[in-house]
């Protein structure tokens, strides 16, 4: 999803992030133990906005230790889509909304070299690296290097064009395993730009470096995106 201004399980889960109106300064990241499903791994990133129409919120990352307790490892201010958040199953491409849900993290990428200690698969961006967002293409919602013949450049992202945002990024597995044309493509966790995103989740560059050093593919990391201050139904992808 251009930065700017981001097999489906049948059961849904509740992301319980509060019970009422709470002043923003009092909101603390809730424990993943409140989730009905955390993806089955022992690392989880929580991306939380105060309301569905919010464009900013908090990102926190957690580890499940021996005995099953979740421990917060870090947190940072986060930005969301310019039009807020919407359920992943009803999201439309180009709507400037961030999809709520529980997603895996297929791989990381960046214009810059991977920070020392990065364990997750990391693809280095070059001048031929594109993310195809053309609904007509067979490689819709996929990295394409070079750009596939059936993928229009005007409908895709040349990743190197976003030097700030894509200095570092992690692919969020939204609409990724079995892409549904028109539901949206190119949803990432990446470095902050000037403001809200076109549907991605973004954080400061230092937070991205810390996350890349922390993510361990052997621990089945996931990201849960939702709202604070109420119960939000999110779907596992």
C-alpha positions in Angstrom: 0.0 0.0 0.0 1.5 3.3 -1.1 2.7 5.3 1.9 1.5 8.8 2.3 -1.0 11.3 3.4 -2.4 0.7 4.6 -6.6 -20.1 4.4 -9.0 -18.1 6.6 -10.0 -19.7 9.9 -13.8 -19.9 10.4 -13.7 -18.8 14.0 -13.4 -15.2 15.0 -11.7 -14.0 18.1 -12.3 -11.1 20.5 -9.6 -8.6 21.1 -10.6 -7.3 24.5 -8.8 -4.0 25.0 -10.9 -2.3 27.6 -14.4 -1.9 28.9 -15.2 1.8 28.5 -14.0 5.3 27.7 -10.5 5.7 29.2 -8.4 8.8 28.8 -5.7 8.3 26.3 -2.9 8.9 28.9 -4.3 6.1 31.0 -4.3 3.4 28.3 -1.8 0.6 28.8 -1.2 -2.1 26.3 -3.3 -5.1 27.3 -1.8 -8.5 27.7 -2.1 -10.9 24.8 -3.6 -13.3 27.4 -6.9 -11.4 26.7 -6.9 -12.8 23.2 -8.8 -15.9 22.3 -6.1 -16.7 19.7 -2.6 -15.4 19.5 -1.6 -17.4 16.4 0.0 -20.3 18.3 3.4 -18.8 18.7 5.3 -17.1 21.5 5.8 -13.7 19.9 3.0 -11.2 19.3 2.8 -7.6 18.1 -0.3 -5.6 19.2 -1.2 -2.6 17.1 -3.9 -0.7 18.8 -5.9 2.4 17.9 -8.2 4.3 20.3 -11.1 4.1 17.9 -11.9 2.8 14.4 -11.5 6.2 12.9 -8.2 6.9 14.6 -5.0 7.4 12.6 -2.6 6.9 15.5 -2.2 4.6 18.5 0.3 2.2 20.0 2.4 -0.7 18.9 3.7 -3.1 21.6 5.5 -6.4 21.2 5.3 -9.3 23.6 6.9 -12.7 24.4 5.3 -15.7 26.0 7.6 -17.1 28.6 7.8 -20.5 30.3 4.6 -21.1 32.2 2.5 -19.2 29.6 2.8 -15.7 30.9 3.1 -12.9 28.3 5.8 -10.2 28.9 5.9 -6.9 27.2 9.3 -6.4 25.5 8.8 -2.9 23.9 6.3 -0.3 22.7 6.2 2.7 20.4 3.7 5.2 19.1 2.1 4.0 15.9 0.3 5.4 12.9 -2.5 3.8 10.9 -4.5 4.5 7.7 -5.7 8.0 6.9 -9.3 6.7 7.0 -8.8 4.7 10.2 -9.3 0.9 10.6 -11.8 -1.5 9.2 -12.3 -5.3 9.3 -10.0 -7.2 7.0 -12.8 -9.1 5.3 -14.7 -6.0 4.2 -11.7 -3.8 3.4 -11.5 -2.4 -0.1 -8.3 -1.6 -2.0 -7.5 2.1 -2.1 -9.7 3.0 0.9 -6.8 4.3 3.0 -7.9 2.0 5.9 -5.8 -0.4 8.0 -7.3 -3.9 8.2 -8.0 -5.3 11.7 -7.2 -8.9 12.3 -4.6 -11.4 13.3 -1.9 -11.9 10.7 1.5 -13.7 10.3 4.7 -11.9 9.2 6.0 -13.6 6.1 9.2 -11.7 5.7 11.0 -8.4 6.2 12.6 -6.1 3.7 14.3 -2.8 3.4 16.3 -0.3 1.3 18.9 -0.4 4.1 20.8 -3.4 5.2 19.2 -5.6 7.9 20.1 -4.4 11.4 22.7 -6.6 13.1 21.0 -9.5 14.8 18.0 -9.8 12.4 16.9 -13.4 12.1 13.7 -13.1 10.0 14.1 -13.5 6.3 15.1 -10.1 4.9 14.9 -9.0 1.3 17.0 -6.1 0.2 15.2 -3.6 -2.0 16.9 -2.5 -5.2 15.8 -0.6 -8.3 14.0 -3.6 -9.7 12.0 -4.4 -6.6 8.2 -3.8 -6.9 5.1 -4.8 -4.9 2.4 -5.7 -7.4 -1.0 -4.2 -6.6 -2.6 -4.7 -10.0 -5.8 -6.7 -9.6 -5.3 -8.1 -13.2 -2.0 -9.6 -12.4 -1.1 -13.2 -11.5 1.3 -11.8 -8.9 -1.2 -9.6 -7.2 -0.1 -8.7 -3.7 3.4 -10.1 -4.2 7.0 -8.9 -4.4 7.9 -8.8 -8.1 11.5 -8.4 -9.2 11.6 -7.3 -11.9 8.1 -6.1 -12.4 6.0 -8.9 -14.0 4.8 -8.3 -17.5 1.2 -8.5 -16.5 1.5 -6.1 -13.6 1.1 -2.4 -14.5 3.6 -0.1 -12.9 0.9 2.5 -12.5 -1.0 0.1 -10.2 2.0 -1.0 -8.2 4.8 0.3 -5.9 8.4 0.7 -6.8 9.7 0.1 -3.3 12.9 2.0 -3.7 10.9 5.2 -4.3 10.0 5.4 -0.6 13.4 5.9 0.9 12.1 6.9 4.3 9.2 4.5 4.8 10.8 1.5 3.3 14.2 1.9 4.9 12.9 -1.1 7.0 9.7 -3.0 6.7 7.9 -6.2 7.6 5.2 -7.7 5.4 1.9 -8.1 7.2 0.2 -11.3 5.9 -3.1 -9.5 5.1 -4.7 -11.0 2.0 -1.4 -12.7 1.3 -1.8 -16.5 1.5 -4.7 -16.6 -1.0 -5.2 -13.1 -2.3 -8.7 -11.9 -3.0 -8.5 -9.4 -5.8 -9.6 -5.9 -4.8 -9.3 -6.5 -1.0 -6.0 -4.7 -0.8 -2.3 -5.3 -1.3 1.0 -4.2 0.2 0.1 -3.9 3.9 3.3 -3.5 5.8 4.7 -2.5 9.2 7.2 0.2 8.2 9.0 3.4 9.2 6.9 6.5 9.7 6.5 9.0 6.9 5.1 12.5 7.3 1.7 11.4 8.6 -1.0 8.7 8.5 -0.5 5.8 6.1 -2.4 4.5 3.1 -3.4 1.4 5.2 -0.1 0.2 6.7 1.1 0.4 10.3 4.1 2.6 10.8 6.5 3.4 13.7 9.7 5.4 14.3 12.8 4.1 12.6 14.4 3.1 15.9 11.4 1.0 16.8 11.6 -0.8 13.5 15.2 -1.6 14.1 14.3 -3.0 17.5 11.5 -5.1 16.1 13.6 -6.5 13.4 16.3 -7.6 15.9 13.5 -9.1 18.1 11.4 -11.0 15.6 12.3 -14.7 15.6 10.7 -16.8 12.9 11.2 -19.9 15.0 8.6 -18.5 17.5 5.8 -18.1 15.0 5.4 -14.3 15.4 2.0 -12.6 14.5 0.5 -9.2 14.6 -2.9 -8.4 16.0 -4.5 -5.1 14.8 -7.5 -3.7 16.6 -9.0 -0.9 18.7 -8.6 0.1 22.4 -11.6 0.8 24.6 -13.9 -1.9 23.5 -14.3 -5.4 22.1 -13.3 -5.7 18.5 -13.9 -8.8 16.5 -10.9 -9.6 14.4 -10.4 -12.5 12.0 -7.4 -14.8 11.9 -5.8 -15.1 8.5 
